[in-house]
Every structure is written in C-alpha cells, then in structure tokens.
Amino acid sequence: MINLIVAINKNNGIGMLNKIPWRLPSDLRYFKEITNSLGSNSVIMGRKTWDSLPFKPLPGRQNIVLTTNPTTIEKRVDTTVATSFEDLEDKIKEIDCTNNWVIGGEDIYKYFINKPVRNLYITRVHNDRECDAFFPDIPSHFELKSRSEIKKENGEYFHYEVLQDPNYFFKVMK
Ligand SMILES: NC(=O)c1ccc[n+]([C@@H]2O[C@H](COP(=O)([O-])OP(=O)(O)OC[C@H]3O[C@@H](n4cnc5c(N)ncnc54)[C@H](OP(=O)(O)O)[C@@H]3O)[C@@H](O)[C@H]2O)c1
C-alpha cells in the first residue's frame, strides 16, 4: 500500500533551503511511529530529502532514494537507489513492503499525488513562513478521515489530519 506523509504550512510550504522551517519534536515522533506501522515499511524520498536527513538511513525501514546520480548515495544497509520514477515503481514492487511511505520532497510528492495513494498523513502547521518547496494541491477524491485537536509546541500551532482515497483498492486492482 502506498501512503504519503508530510507537514505543510498555510501556504502549502514544506521546506526552505533544504530544511523544514519549523521544529516540532512531537511531529518527528509521530512521523517515526506512523512510518513504523505494523508489518514491513519502506520510506521513499528524493535525493535532496535524503541529504537533509541528519541520520541515515532511517532505521527499521527500507529507504528508497530517487536520484539521477546513484554514486552520490553511499551503499548503506537497508538503502536502495532508483534512477527514474519507472525504476522507483519497480523497486517498490521488488522490495514488497506492507506499507510504502512517500516522505518527500516536492518532486516526489508531485509525482505520487496523481498516482493511487491510500492515505495522506498531513501535519497542518499554522504558520505562513517563507518556503521554497511546496506540496501540490490535494485532489478532491481524498476524503477527510480524522482531524486531531490543535496542539502547540515551540510557539507553533499545528494539528494532524488523515485523508483517504476510498477507491484506492479498486484503482490498484485494475
Ligand atoms: N515538510 C515536510 O514534511 C517535508 C518532507 C520532506 C522534504 N521536505 C523538504 O522538501 C525540500 C526538498 O524537496 P525537493 O523537491 O527540493 O527535493 P526532493 O524531492 O527531496 O529531491 C529531488 C531530487 O530527486 C531526484 N529526482 C527527482 N526526479 C527524478 C527523476 N525523475 N529521476 C531521477 N531522480 C529524480 C533528483 O536527484 P539528483 O539531483 O540527485 O538527480 C532531484 O534533485 C527540502 O526543503 C526538505 O526539507 C519537507
């Protein structure tokens, strides 16, 4: 199953200068918990997001990194490189995890948002800080399944949402 997880601000901003422009430790814990769901898990990311990770690979999950230059990615345990979106789709099938988590950045989200995706796990961060990377518009077939209460940490207000495509399984069976 393909799922997508992201933290977005009020302008759909997700990053600035290859960093996430807010610090929410509880959101990082939420990300870790969700992407380590029951069964096997992969995390799918672009090379710039990979570069931005302070510790890599993300432990306990198969890391799949999209890049045109595989030699830039060190051969690490639990890490696979894909050199095109077609190759990425093949690698996801080969690795055959229960859950495949698309974790960014903009290039990767833009591609997957138009593919069958079961769940969108969205952290809505209530600021309008300047960003240079953005999340695409969310297609109208996604339905809101849950919304948390508003939380506050480090002076930031935020809440969690889960959106779901009710026709996901029908789409992947076709
Ligand atoms: N808020 C959040 O939840 C969140 C999550 C993740 C990331 N982010 C932020 O998003 C930003 C990074 O996003 P981004 O869009 O700049 O970069 P990205 O999507 O992480 O990575 C882009 C890279 O992916 C590779 N790529 C893209 N399309 C490809 C294709 N068709 N074939 C082969 N390789 C391909 C290229 O790598 P090569 O140049 O090596 O070829 C490209 O430079 C950062 O600011 C990061 O902090 C935010």
The ligand as an ORCA input file, in Angstrom:
! r2SCAN-3c Opt
* xyz 0 1
  N       7.615     19.296      5.400
  C       7.831     18.026      5.079
  O       7.102     17.119      5.517
  C       8.979     17.668      4.174
  C       9.245     16.333      3.863
  C      10.316     16.060      3.002
  C      11.089     17.075      2.485
  N      10.788     18.365      2.832
  C      11.557     19.474      2.272
  O      11.429     19.437      0.838
  C      12.612     20.004      0.275
  C      13.223     19.004     -0.713
  O      12.310     18.845     -1.800
  P      12.815     18.938     -3.315
  O      11.656     18.831     -4.223
  O      13.716     20.141     -3.413
  O      13.778     17.674     -3.428
  P      13.458     16.084     -3.348
  O      12.144     15.785     -3.984
  O      13.713     15.606     -1.970
  O      14.663     15.542     -4.230
  C      14.810     15.972     -5.560
  C      15.830     15.095     -6.232
  O      15.232     13.835     -6.541
  C      15.826     13.321     -7.708
  N      14.808     13.176     -8.751
  C      13.669     13.898     -8.929
  N      13.009     13.463    -10.027
  C      13.753     12.437    -10.536
  C      13.604     11.570    -11.647
  N      12.539     11.647    -12.487
  N      14.551     10.643    -11.877
  C      15.636     10.521    -11.064
  N      15.836     11.326     -9.980
  C      14.911     12.256     -9.738
  C      16.890     14.327     -8.164
  O      18.084     13.948     -7.508
  P      19.535     14.198     -8.194
  O      19.690     15.686     -8.240
  O      20.487     13.511     -7.262
  O      19.463     13.568     -9.551
  C      16.334     15.611     -7.566
  O      17.327     16.623     -7.407
  C      13.541     20.320      1.435
  O      13.366     21.679      1.829
  C      13.033     19.406      2.543
  O      13.343     19.895      3.844
  C       9.764     18.673      3.661
*
